[in-house]
Structures are given as C-alpha cells and as structure tokens.
C-alpha cells in the first residue's frame, strides 16, 4: 500500500544564511554610522533593522501563497511595474537623488521607494511565466519556435530596461538583463542561438569600450550629456582612477585604500580609519567589512553568498514544476550578478555601477525586493513534495 505524506518543506539553511547576512549588515552599518560623509540624522542601522522586520513579514506573506498565484497575476504585476517606473518621469512626488530620477518620496512618511528594485521581481515573474507557457504549448522543438520565444522575451524586457536606464540607472537595467539572460539559458532554446546572442552582447560591450579608448574627445564632446556619458565617466574612473583622483576616481581610490588597510585579519570591530568614502553605507559597504575583518572576514562573507546561491540552485533543480524552477533561476541570476558587480567594483575588478550588496547594504527598497525574491524561493521549496512508501 502506498501512503502519500506531504510535507511543508522549509529551507532552514537558507533562512539561517539570510539571518547571518542581516547581522553582518546591522553591525557594519552600526560601525560606519559616525564616519559617513552625509549629514543625515538617520541612524542607518536602526532603519535597517526596521526594514528587515518588514522584509521578514513580506517573505512570510509570499511564502504562504502558492507560487502559482503569482503566475496567474504575472501580466498584472508586469504592467503595474512599468507604470510604477514610468510614473517617475511625470508624477510630482518623484525625486532625483545622485543625478538619477529613480525614487518616489512618500508624502507624510519621509520614506523613499525605488521602483526599479521591484521591477526586477515583476520582470522575473513575467518572463518565467512567458517561457513556461510557451514551452507548454509547443508540441516539438523547432528553430522558429526558439526565435519566436526570444522575440517575445525581448518585447517584455526592452521596455522595462529602457525605462530604468533612462533615469539613469544602468546598474539596475543590467541586473534585469542578467535575470532574463539566466532564464534564457534554461529555457530550452538551442545553444547555437544562445552563442550568437552572446557574440552580439560581447560585440556591443567591446564597441563601448573601443569608443572610449579610441575616441575620447568624441565621448567628452558629444556623449557627456547623455545617459552614455554617465557610463563613460565610470569607465574613466575604472581605467585610470589616479587621473581624476579628486573627482571620478576619488571613490575607488579611497575604497581600495580601506580594503587594503584591513590586510589579513582586519582592524577589528568599530575600527574605521579610512574616512570620506561616498555612499559607504550602500554601494561601498564591502569596504567596511574588509577594513574591519580583513581578507579572512570578507572571504567568509563571499562564502555565505556562495552557499546562498547553492541553496537556491538546489531548489531549482529539485523542483519538477518549470515555473517554480524558472523563478529560482531568475533569483540566482539577480543575486549572482549583483554580488559579483558590487564586490568587483569595490576591488577595481569592475567599473563602479552604483549597485548595492544584497542583504547587507543599507536600503529599504532593495532589501524588501530581495526578501520577496527569497520568499519566492522558499515558496517553491516548501511545495516540493516528499513521498514515503510503505508496503
């Protein structure tokens, strides 16, 4: 006789990793509070605790619902996300921070909301639903079907990416492309098509770098006032931070000094000596960890991210439902790229992009969006059924 015992599986290892990252976040923000370049009276570590409490509630709410509910409303979420981002260009309570018009100032609450962070989640759900529906309908794999699927994905992705990039927030736009890229990799599309796409992407990136290296005068004269000017300024600081040490290269120079000063074991908790690093509570929080905990401590933090990504990949592979697997894959893409980019720009391996370090950097919108993503993963994991057989 076969008995079916359904278990509500909770990934306690994944939850434990998030809790450890939360503790690291609060301690890092507590340390750096008195050394920030901003004059804001906000106690960032207290605010971060508040956002984590709200995030835990949001995660639990997402976990309770069956993730198929999100598939049912995927188009509504996507449409709302587009309107949410587009509203930044004409609604009176949208504001500009750091040269980008990417936030709403909520009247009466003193809270800012960054729509691009939530658009990442909405796009992930919509593309996961699109790929699932497409594969359910096609009877046999054909080249034309793969091309049609790519076209539909592009029609979903391009409007969202353009709206975010125009703020300008190219960092978040690239995160969206990375999410979609990971989903395309597991969508069943032929590898020769994927290799062709990879070649096109590489050519575009090479063209940007080539234009900067070969025609610097053209860049300064004609592109500085466009969204591309922002990109080339970051490239300039990356290639030669010493050339503009007091301007575009200042941030990366100070960050490298802080990370290097931590050496192997760090200076210890509450010991910060390298001062004046802009946005150290958000984009450059990794420098706080490296200065206090050194190479060993910062390596342990990176190891935590490896474990987090591994747990999500494990859930994606264990899930027999394509939509659930795609959701997890998109979350892997989102976290993987943002961690690599944030750590990479902190050590000058990559250009500065303005992306936060997931679960550690200060920021309500970013943290809530990532807690929604973790809620989706836990949701998928909880509905992977375990069967027991008895004679």
N, C-alpha and C positions, 0 to 999 in steps of 0.2 A: 504494500500500500504506500502511495506517495503522499507525503504531507508537505504542504507549502507554508513555510513560516516566513512572513515578510518582515523585514527589519528596517527600521528607520535609521539608516547609517549616518553617523556624524563623524566627520574627519577631525578628530581631536588634535592630531598632529598639526594640521593646517591652522586650526584655531590657536594652538599654542605658539606657532611661529608669528602670527599676527599680534598676539599679546606681547611677545618679546620685542617685536619691532615697535609697538606702541610705547613700551617702557623706554626703549632707546630714544625714541622721538621726544618724549617728555623730558628726559634727563638732558638731552642735547640742547633743547630749547631753554631749559632752566639755566644751563651753564652760560649760554651765549646771550641771554637777555640783557645783561648790563653792558655788553660790548657792541650792541647793534649800532649801525650808523643812523638809523631812523630815530626820530624824537617821539615816536608814537608811545602813548601811555599804556597801550595794550600789553598785558602780561601774556606773552605768546604761549607759554607752557600751560597756563590755566585755560586759555582758549582751546588749545589742542586737546586737553582732557575733555572739555565740553564737546568738541567735535567727535571725539572717539566714543563718547557716551551716545550721542545722536547716531553715529555710524553703526554702533552695535545694535541699536533699535532698528535701524534701517535694514541691516543684514538679517536680523531675526524676522523682519516682516517679509523680506524677499524669500527667505528660507521656507516660511510657512506655505506660501503659494506654490502650486505645481508649476514648474517652469514652462509647461505647455501653455499656460495662461499668457506668458509673455510673447509666445509665438502668435497667439490669437490677436494680440494688440500691437504687433510689430510695426505695422504701417502707421498706426496712430502715434506711436512713440516717435517714429522717424519724422513724421510730419510736424509733430509738436516741437521736436528738436530743431528742425530747420527754421520754424517760426521763432523759436526761442533765441537762436543765434542771429537771425535776420533782424530781430527787434532792436538789437544793439545799434543799428545804423539810423534808427529814427525815433525810438522811444525816449522821452525826456529824462527818465531816471537811469539811463545807461551812462557810464562814466569811463574816462580814459585814465589808465594807470601805466606808467613806464612807457608811454608812447603808443600803447595799444588800447583800442576801444573794445574791451572784451569783458566788461563787468556790468552788472546791474547793482545799483545802490538801493537796497530795500528801504522804502520810506518808514521812518519811525523806529526801525530796529538797529540801524547802524551796521548792517551786515551786507557784505558784497557777495554776489553769486556770479560764478564764471560758467556761462552756458557751454563753452567748448568742452569742458570736462564731462558733462553729461551727454553731449552729442557723441562722444566716443562710445558710450554704452549703447545709446539708441542706434547708432550705425552698426555696431556689432550685432545686436539682436536682429536688425532688419536684414543684414547680409546673410547671417546664419539661417534665417527663415527663407530667404530667397534661394539659397543653394539647396536647402533641404527640399523645398517644393519643386525646384527644377529637377533634381535627381529622382524624386518620387514619380514624376510624370513621364520621363523619358524611358522608352522601352529597351533601347540598346544604345551603347555609347557610339556617337558619331562625331566627326570633326565639326560639322556645322552646329551641333548642339553645344559643344565646348565654346565655340566662338560666340554663340548667342548668349550663353551664360556669362561670359566675360563682358559682353556688351551691357547686359542688364546690371551687372555689378558696377560697371563704370557709371551707368546712369544714376545709380544710387549714391555712389561715392563722390563723384566730381562736385555736385552742388554743395555738399557738406564741407568738403575740403576747401573749396574756393571761398565760401562764406567765412570760414575760420582764418584762412590765410590772409584775407584782406584786412583783418583787424589792425595790424598784422600779428598773427600768432602762428608762425610757421612751425614751431615746435609741436604744437598740438595737431596741426594739419598732417605732419609726418607721422605722428603716432597713429592717426586714423588710417593712413596709407599702410602702415605696418600691420595694424589689426586686419585690414582687408587682405593684405598680402599673405598672412598666415592662413587665413580662411581659404584663399585661392589654392594654396599649396595642398590642402587636404580635401579639396572639393571634387577630386576625380578628373580634373582637366589634364589632358595629355602633357607629358613633360616637355615635348618639343615646343609646344606653345608657351609653356612657362619659361623655358630657356630663352625664347625670343623676347618675351616681356622683360626678363632680367637684363638682356642685352640693351634693350631700349632705355631702361632705367639707368643703367650704367653709363650709356652714352649721354643722357641728359645731365647726370651729375658731373661727368667729365667735361661737358660743354660749359657748365657754370664755372668750374674751377679753371678751365682753359681761358675763358673770357677774362677772368680776374687776373690771371698770370700774364696773359699776352697783351691785354688792352686795359691796363689800369686807369689810363686817362679817360677812356670812354666810360668806364664804370663810375668814376668820380664826377664826370661832367653830365652824364645823361641818366644814370640809374640811381643816384643817391636819393632822389626824391620819390622813388617808387618803393614798392614792397621788396624789390630785389636789392635796393640799396642797403636795407637792413641786413640782408643775407651777406652781402659783400663786406660790410663793416665787421661782422662776426668772423668772416674768413680772414680778414686783415689782422684781427687780433690773434687769431689762431696761428697763422703762418709766422707772424713776427710780433709778438707781444711787446718786445723791447722798443720797437719803432714808435709806438704810441703808448709809452709806459704810463703816462698820466691821463690817458683818455680810454680808448677801446681796449688797450692791453692791461690796464690797471687791475681789473678784477682777477684775471687769470694769473697775473704775476703774484698778487697777494695770496691767492688761493694755493698756488704751488709752494709759496714760502711757508704757509701754515701747515700743509700736508707734510712737507719735508722736515719741518721742525719737530714733528711728532716722532720721527725716527722709528725704532723697532717697537718699543713698548709704550710710547706716548708720554705726555707730561702729567697725566693723572686727571681725575675728575675735578672740574671747576678751575683748571689751569689753562687759561687762554692768554697768549702773549701777542699773537699777530692780530692787530686791530685794523678796523677800517675796511673790511671786506663787504662790498654791497650785497644786499639780499642774502646774507649768510643764514638767515632763519629759513629760507626757502630753497632757492636754487643751489646754494653752496653749503648746505648742511653737512655734506660729506666731509668737508674740510674741518668741521668741528669734531667729528668722530675721529678723523685721522690725527688731528693735533692732540686730542686727549688720550686716545687709546693706541695710537701708533699703527704700524703696519699690521701687527697681530690683531688688534681690535677691529680695524677696518676690514681685514680679511675675513674675520668671523661674521661681520655684517653681510658681506658679499656671499658668504656660505649660506647664511639664512635665506637669502634670495634664491640661491640655487635650490635649496630644499623646498621653498615655497613653490617655485616653478615646477620642480619634480612632482610634487603632490598634485598639482593641477593637471599636469600631463598624465599622471597615473589615472586620475579620474576620467580624463578624456578618452583614454584607451580602454578603460573598463566599461564605459557607457555604450550600450548597444543601440541607443537611440541617436540617429545622426544629428538632430538639432541640439541635443544636450552636449554631444561631443564637440560640435562646432562652437557652442558657447564657451566651453572651456578652452578651446584652441585660440579663440579671439582674445580671451583674458591673458593667456600665455603670451601672445604677441604684444599686447598692451604693456604688461609688466616687464617683459624681457627687454623690449626696446628702450623703455623709459629708464630702467636701471642702468643699462649699458651706456645710454646717452648721458645721464647725469654723472655717473662715475667717470666716464670717459672725458667729459668736458672739464671735470674737476682736476684731472691729472694731465690735461692738454693732449689727450689722445684724440679727442674730437672737438669740433668748434662749440663754443658756448651757444646754447639754444634756448635757455630760459625754462627748461623742464625741471620739475621737482623730483625728489627722490621718493618713490611710492611708500606710503605709510610712515615716513619719517619727517619729511619736510612739513613746515607749517602751511596750513591752508585748508579751509573748510570744504570748498567745492571739490578739490582734488581728492581729499580724504573720503568724503561721502561717496564720490563716484567709484573709488576703488573698493569701498566697503560694499557697494551694490554689486560690483564685479565678484567679490568674494562670496557674497550671498548667493549669486547665481551658481558659482562652482559648488558651494555646499549644498545647494538645492539639487543639483544634478547628482552629486554623490549620495545624498540621502535617499534618492529614488532608484539607486542601483540595487536591485533585489538580490538577496541571498536565498538560495533554496536548499533545504535539507531533505534528505531522502531516508525513509525508514522502510524496512521490509514488512 
